Amino acid sequence: MKKGFRYLKSILVTILAASLLLSGCGKGGEEKASAQGEVLNVAYFPTSFKSSLSTIAYVKGFFEEEGVNVNLVNLQSSADSLVALQEGKIDVNPLGITNTIQAIEDGEGEVVIIGGSAQAGGIIITTPENADKFKDLNNWKGATWATGRSYTGDFVVRHYLSEIGIDSNVDVSSVDLGDNLSIIQSVSKGEADVGYITADGARTALDYGLELITDVDDIEHAYPCCRISSTQNAVDTKGDQLVAYLRAVIRAYDFILANPDETIKIFTDLTSQDEDYVRDVLYGDFASAYVPDPARQKVLNFSQYLLEAQALSSTDGIKEAINVDLYKKALDQILTKYPDNENYKTLLEIYNEFDT
């Protein structure tokens, strides 16, 4: 795994160097200082729903209000943002979990997890005639499964198959198709019995006449998706800025829950998707939840799933690389300022459940 990760990194370094020259903050590539003080460089993905917290924090001016001097750097993917983080080009990466955990295990760049961006958001699909059968994982033995091995929920499903004695590498014929449309088409054509897609593919699956039979969140509640990562160097040298950044994304969490119409309008404009699509992705029955909590215990569980799937060679250093202290400090400060806000009280309950 380390060899593969380093090979990927070497490919991306050249791409990253060019992208950083062209990138900056916001739509025009112009740097925007959101407050006075040392700059915190943050990877920016305005068309990605998985980084909605950072996007809303920027668009609504929460970074400025919380006093953090953010420079947003437009990058193309979680892979090149991870390289940028390890190279010290950015201080915060709001995307990725599997590659982030692999980087932590690899040890290069002293990557640490300081918060969360998204959780859950995976769906199991099949044809109407197979719906009753494949709702039960016990009936998957001998099935053909179209999936994407880069999808977080893929590893969750594999773990729970193993819990009931089904080896996903032996008892199930899994085909890595890598994107929602290919998976949907494979199931629709009968090439696969069952498929795993992310929530943004739900409408397409329905258009193909398929059924959405299982919310993977029902298999494991609040399984982690994208995390907010930084580096130990940034924690040591820019700790106050990171806390301020986390205060801003905590406020973005509240905004997304309290202002669905405005949130949908913001992402409709940013992504050029139609309003119904954006509404489904952000607030639909199968949508991810955009929660800033690090969810240390959930990440540790997921690391074990990666180990089981041979996507990780060790979990020894993962726990120490999940910093919950910065987030707790930010949350305490927000609760002090907004003591009656029910959404912030919920975040404290989540912290007490998954991080203590």
PAVO-295165 format. One record per residue (C-alpha): residue in one letter; chain; x, y, z. Coordinates in pm, whole numbers. Example, Ala and Ser with C-alpha at 12.3 -4.5 7.8 and 13.67 -1.06 7.14 Angstrom:
<sites>
[a, A, [1230, -450, 780]]
[s, A, [1367, -106, 714]]
</sites>
This chain:
<sites>
[m, A, [0, 0, 0]]
[k, A, [282, 238, 81]]
[k, A, [443, 179, -256]]
[g, A, [117, 243, -439]]
[f, A, [49, 559, -242]]
[r, A, [395, 699, -311]]
[y, A, [361, 621, -680]]
[l, A, [33, 810, -690]]
[k, A, [196, 1097, -505]]
[s, A, [481, 1121, -756]]
[i, A, [232, 1148, -1042]]
[l, A, [37, 1422, -868]]
[v, A, [326, 1646, -764]]
[t, A, [371, 1788, -1114]]
[i, A, [-3, 1844, -1154]]
[l, A, [-16, 2006, -813]]
[a, A, [264, 2248, -887]]
[a, A, [79, 2377, -1191]]
[s, A, [-255, 2397, -1013]]
[l, A, [-114, 2597, -725]]
[l, A, [18, 2856, -967]]
[l, A, [-331, 2900, -1112]]
[s, A, [-525, 2868, -790]]
[g, A, [-612, 3105, -515]]
[c, A, [-917, 3194, -320]]
[g, A, [-1270, 3206, -452]]
[k, A, [-1406, 3221, -801]]
[g, A, [-1155, 3450, -966]]
[g, A, [-840, 3293, -830]]
[e, A, [-771, 3609, -631]]
[e, A, [-641, 3574, -280]]
[k, A, [-888, 3689, -17]]
[a, A, [-762, 3760, 331]]
[s, A, [-1053, 3693, 564]]
[a, A, [-882, 3851, 866]]
[q, A, [-552, 3993, 975]]
[g, A, [-283, 3754, 1090]]
[e, A, [-98, 3447, 968]]
[v, A, [-258, 3286, 663]]
[l, A, [-426, 2947, 686]]
[n, A, [-419, 2781, 344]]
[v, A, [-727, 2565, 286]]
[a, A, [-808, 2337, -9]]
[y, A, [-1125, 2461, -178]]
[f, A, [-1375, 2247, -371]]
[p, A, [-1676, 2472, -441]]
[t, A, [-1856, 2210, -656]]
[s, A, [-1808, 1922, -410]]
[f, A, [-2092, 1856, -170]]
[k, A, [-1858, 1658, 55]]
[s, A, [-1681, 1981, 154]]
[s, A, [-2006, 2174, 206]]
[l, A, [-1905, 2292, 552]]
[s, A, [-1595, 2473, 428]]
[t, A, [-1781, 2612, 127]]
[i, A, [-2066, 2752, 335]]
[a, A, [-1822, 2892, 591]]
[y, A, [-1652, 3084, 311]]
[v, A, [-1962, 3197, 121]]
[k, A, [-2138, 3317, 438]]
[g, A, [-1832, 3499, 572]]
[f, A, [-1790, 3283, 882]]
[f, A, [-1413, 3266, 840]]
[e, A, [-1392, 3645, 857]]
[e, A, [-1630, 3662, 1149]]
[e, A, [-1429, 3404, 1342]]
[g, A, [-1108, 3594, 1276]]
[v, A, [-917, 3341, 1069]]
[n, A, [-712, 3463, 772]]
[v, A, [-803, 3196, 515]]
[n, A, [-655, 3162, 168]]
[l, A, [-857, 2910, -31]]
[v, A, [-662, 2708, -286]]
[n, A, [-861, 2555, -571]]
[l, A, [-758, 2194, -630]]
[q, A, [-905, 1913, -837]]
[s, A, [-944, 1613, -607]]
[s, A, [-885, 1471, -262]]
[a, A, [-575, 1299, -399]]
[d, A, [-395, 1615, -507]]
[s, A, [-514, 1803, -198]]
[l, A, [-357, 1532, 16]]
[v, A, [-29, 1575, -172]]
[a, A, [-53, 1952, -121]]
[l, A, [-106, 1895, 251]]
[q, A, [195, 1666, 280]]
[e, A, [410, 1909, 84]]
[g, A, [312, 2196, 313]]
[k, A, [134, 2387, 36]]
[i, A, [-193, 2386, 232]]
[d, A, [-275, 2359, 601]]
[v, A, [-625, 2212, 579]]
[n, A, [-778, 1947, 352]]
[p, A, [-1155, 1895, 389]]
[l, A, [-1181, 1589, 159]]
[g, A, [-1081, 1225, 179]]
[i, A, [-1076, 952, 440]]
[t, A, [-932, 630, 295]]
[n, A, [-633, 803, 138]]
[t, A, [-595, 1019, 450]]
[i, A, [-576, 714, 675]]
[q, A, [-333, 549, 435]]
[a, A, [-116, 862, 446]]
[i, A, [-120, 858, 826]]
[e, A, [-8, 495, 823]]
[d, A, [255, 579, 562]]
[g, A, [390, 846, 797]]
[e, A, [489, 1102, 536]]
[g, A, [388, 1461, 606]]
[e, A, [265, 1398, 962]]
[v, A, [-100, 1407, 855]]
[v, A, [-356, 1440, 1134]]
[i, A, [-736, 1438, 1139]]
[i, A, [-890, 1739, 1317]]
[g, A, [-1257, 1730, 1215]]
[g, A, [-1524, 1588, 991]]
[s, A, [-1681, 1698, 663]]
[a, A, [-1939, 1430, 582]]
[q, A, [-2073, 1099, 704]]
[a, A, [-2277, 820, 543]]
[g, A, [-2444, 877, 203]]
[g, A, [-2426, 532, 43]]
[i, A, [-2705, 331, -121]]
[i, A, [-2747, -32, -226]]
[i, A, [-2944, -70, -549]]
[t, A, [-3093, -356, -748]]
[t, A, [-3377, -434, -988]]
[p, A, [-3735, -443, -859]]
[e, A, [-3756, -821, -895]]
[n, A, [-3446, -867, -677]]
[a, A, [-3529, -603, -417]]
[d, A, [-3665, -830, -145]]
[k, A, [-3381, -1078, -183]]
[f, A, [-3087, -840, -165]]
[k, A, [-3223, -623, 114]]
[d, A, [-3082, -900, 333]]
[l, A, [-2702, -926, 321]]
[n, A, [-2734, -1294, 405]]
[n, A, [-2857, -1348, 48]]
[w, A, [-2550, -1193, -116]]
[k, A, [-2349, -1515, -133]]
[g, A, [-2296, -1595, -500]]
[a, A, [-2412, -1253, -616]]
[t, A, [-2230, -1018, -852]]
[w, A, [-2174, -679, -690]]
[a, A, [-2096, -364, -890]]
[t, A, [-1916, -114, -670]]
[g, A, [-1641, 146, -643]]
[r, A, [-1351, 49, -421]]
[s, A, [-1278, 416, -358]]
[y, A, [-1621, 457, -196]]
[t, A, [-1621, 462, 183]]
[g, A, [-1939, 258, 207]]
[d, A, [-1780, -21, 2]]
[f, A, [-1552, -105, 295]]
[v, A, [-1843, -78, 540]]
[v, A, [-2051, -328, 341]]
[r, A, [-1754, -565, 309]]
[h, A, [-1703, -557, 685]]
[y, A, [-2064, -641, 761]]
[l, A, [-2067, -918, 502]]
[s, A, [-1770, -1070, 683]]
[e, A, [-1957, -1038, 1013]]
[i, A, [-2219, -1282, 880]]
[g, A, [-1962, -1519, 730]]
[i, A, [-1960, -1396, 369]]
[d, A, [-1614, -1321, 230]]
[s, A, [-1661, -1037, -19]]
[n, A, [-1347, -1145, -206]]
[v, A, [-1452, -1510, -237]]
[d, A, [-1825, -1553, -191]]
[v, A, [-1926, -1243, -387]]
[s, A, [-1805, -1149, -736]]
[s, A, [-1736, -779, -697]]
[v, A, [-1663, -559, -997]]
[d, A, [-1493, -224, -940]]
[l, A, [-1658, 17, -1184]]
[g, A, [-1556, 332, -1002]]
[d, A, [-1846, 568, -1073]]
[n, A, [-2219, 579, -1010]]
[l, A, [-2336, 577, -1371]]
[s, A, [-2131, 270, -1466]]
[i, A, [-2258, 85, -1159]]
[i, A, [-2620, 181, -1231]]
[q, A, [-2593, 72, -1593]]
[s, A, [-2435, -260, -1493]]
[v, A, [-2721, -343, -1255]]
[s, A, [-2982, -221, -1503]]
[k, A, [-2843, -447, -1777]]
[g, A, [-2833, -750, -1547]]
[e, A, [-2454, -766, -1555]]
[a, A, [-2455, -726, -1176]]
[d, A, [-2716, -837, -926]]
[v, A, [-2663, -555, -682]]
[g, A, [-2476, -225, -676]]
[y, A, [-2335, 29, -435]]
[i, A, [-2363, 399, -526]]
[t, A, [-2328, 730, -346]]
[a, A, [-2629, 949, -272]]
[d, A, [-2574, 1181, -568]]
[g, A, [-2658, 887, -797]]
[a, A, [-3000, 818, -643]]
[r, A, [-3208, 1005, -901]]
[t, A, [-3020, 843, -1188]]
[a, A, [-3078, 495, -1043]]
[l, A, [-3450, 565, -1018]]
[d, A, [-3453, 695, -1376]]
[y, A, [-3309, 358, -1483]]
[g, A, [-3597, 179, -1310]]
[l, A, [-3388, 48, -1020]]
[e, A, [-3482, 38, -655]]
[l, A, [-3291, 196, -368]]
[i, A, [-3312, -96, -128]]
[t, A, [-3073, -12, 156]]
[d, A, [-2935, 303, 311]]
[v, A, [-2587, 193, 422]]
[d, A, [-2632, 424, 721]]
[d, A, [-2887, 165, 840]]
[i, A, [-2612, -99, 833]]
[e, A, [-2377, 123, 1034]]
[h, A, [-2511, 453, 1159]]
[a, A, [-2292, 760, 1103]]
[y, A, [-2009, 574, 934]]
[p, A, [-1741, 830, 847]]
[c, A, [-1684, 973, 505]]
[c, A, [-1463, 1276, 431]]
[r, A, [-1257, 1409, 722]]
[i, A, [-1089, 1744, 778]]
[s, A, [-716, 1683, 791]]
[s, A, [-415, 1898, 870]]
[t, A, [-53, 1835, 967]]
[q, A, [119, 1819, 1302]]
[n, A, [331, 2116, 1197]]
[a, A, [19, 2324, 1135]]
[v, A, [-126, 2212, 1469]]
[d, A, [195, 2322, 1642]]
[t, A, [236, 2655, 1460]]
[k, A, [-119, 2757, 1364]]
[g, A, [-330, 2600, 1635]]
[d, A, [-533, 2914, 1705]]
[q, A, [-611, 2956, 1335]]
[l, A, [-722, 2593, 1311]]
[v, A, [-955, 2640, 1607]]
[a, A, [-1101, 2950, 1441]]
[y, A, [-1144, 2754, 1116]]
[l, A, [-1330, 2483, 1308]]
[r, A, [-1554, 2743, 1474]]
[a, A, [-1648, 2862, 1125]]
[v, A, [-1735, 2514, 996]]
[i, A, [-1932, 2442, 1313]]
[r, A, [-2138, 2749, 1231]]
[a, A, [-2173, 2623, 873]]
[y, A, [-2320, 2299, 1011]]
[d, A, [-2586, 2501, 1189]]
[f, A, [-2650, 2712, 879]]
[i, A, [-2703, 2408, 654]]
[l, A, [-2957, 2263, 897]]
[a, A, [-3137, 2591, 965]]
[n, A, [-3142, 2738, 613]]
[p, A, [-3209, 2466, 354]]
[d, A, [-3352, 2698, 86]]
[e, A, [-3054, 2935, 94]]
[t, A, [-2809, 2645, 111]]
[i, A, [-2971, 2485, -195]]
[k, A, [-2953, 2817, -380]]
[i, A, [-2583, 2855, -298]]
[f, A, [-2497, 2508, -431]]
[t, A, [-2726, 2537, -731]]
[d, A, [-2528, 2846, -832]]
[l, A, [-2189, 2690, -755]]
[t, A, [-2246, 2352, -921]]
[s, A, [-2483, 2450, -1206]]
[q, A, [-2695, 2149, -1110]]
[d, A, [-3074, 2175, -1102]]
[e, A, [-3246, 2256, -774]]
[d, A, [-3408, 1913, -730]]
[y, A, [-3073, 1738, -768]]
[v, A, [-2907, 1965, -512]]
[r, A, [-3196, 1922, -271]]
[d, A, [-3168, 1541, -295]]
[v, A, [-2791, 1543, -242]]
[l, A, [-2804, 1778, 56]]
[y, A, [-3133, 1687, 222]]
[g, A, [-3269, 1372, 58]]
[d, A, [-3347, 1045, 234]]
[f, A, [-3006, 899, 144]]
[a, A, [-2799, 1218, 169]]
[s, A, [-2475, 1241, 361]]
[a, A, [-2484, 1434, 687]]
[y, A, [-2239, 1725, 696]]
[v, A, [-2106, 1703, 1049]]
[p, A, [-1780, 1869, 1167]]
[d, A, [-1711, 1626, 1451]]
[p, A, [-1388, 1420, 1409]]
[a, A, [-1570, 1100, 1520]]
[r, A, [-1254, 940, 1648]]
[q, A, [-1412, 605, 1736]]
[k, A, [-1584, 580, 1399]]
[v, A, [-1257, 654, 1220]]
[l, A, [-1081, 387, 1424]]
[n, A, [-1353, 138, 1332]]
[f, A, [-1321, 230, 966]]
[s, A, [-943, 191, 984]]
[q, A, [-1003, -165, 1098]]
[y, A, [-1229, -223, 798]]
[l, A, [-947, -103, 571]]
[l, A, [-709, -343, 745]]
[e, A, [-953, -631, 693]]
[a, A, [-976, -543, 323]]
[q, A, [-596, -528, 294]]
[a, A, [-617, -159, 202]]
[l, A, [-405, -79, 509]]
[s, A, [-108, -262, 653]]
[s, A, [-139, -138, 1010]]
[t, A, [-362, 73, 1235]]
[d, A, [-94, 134, 1499]]
[g, A, [-58, 510, 1450]]
[i, A, [-415, 605, 1363]]
[k, A, [-550, 685, 1710]]
[e, A, [-265, 923, 1792]]
[a, A, [-320, 1103, 1461]]
[i, A, [-681, 1196, 1540]]
[n, A, [-671, 1527, 1724]]
[v, A, [-1006, 1592, 1895]]
[d, A, [-876, 1868, 2122]]
[l, A, [-884, 2147, 1864]]
[y, A, [-1240, 2064, 1770]]
[k, A, [-1354, 2043, 2133]]
[k, A, [-1198, 2382, 2204]]
[a, A, [-1379, 2532, 1905]]
[l, A, [-1709, 2369, 2004]]
[d, A, [-1681, 2490, 2363]]
[q, A, [-1620, 2844, 2239]]
[i, A, [-1923, 2828, 2009]]
[l, A, [-2143, 2686, 2288]]
[t, A, [-2031, 2967, 2518]]
[k, A, [-2138, 3223, 2257]]
[y, A, [-2458, 3044, 2152]]
[p, A, [-2564, 2845, 2460]]
[d, A, [-2926, 2796, 2351]]
[n, A, [-2858, 2668, 1998]]
[e, A, [-2997, 2315, 1971]]
[n, A, [-2775, 2218, 1677]]
[y, A, [-2461, 2302, 1875]]
[k, A, [-2597, 2106, 2173]]
[t, A, [-2638, 1810, 1936]]
[l, A, [-2275, 1842, 1833]]
[l, A, [-2172, 1817, 2197]]
[e, A, [-2375, 1496, 2228]]
[i, A, [-2205, 1361, 1915]]
[y, A, [-1865, 1450, 2057]]
[n, A, [-1943, 1276, 2385]]
[e, A, [-2053, 964, 2195]]
[f, A, [-1772, 931, 1943]]
[d, A, [-1468, 1125, 2070]]
[t, A, [-1431, 1084, 2445]]
</sites>
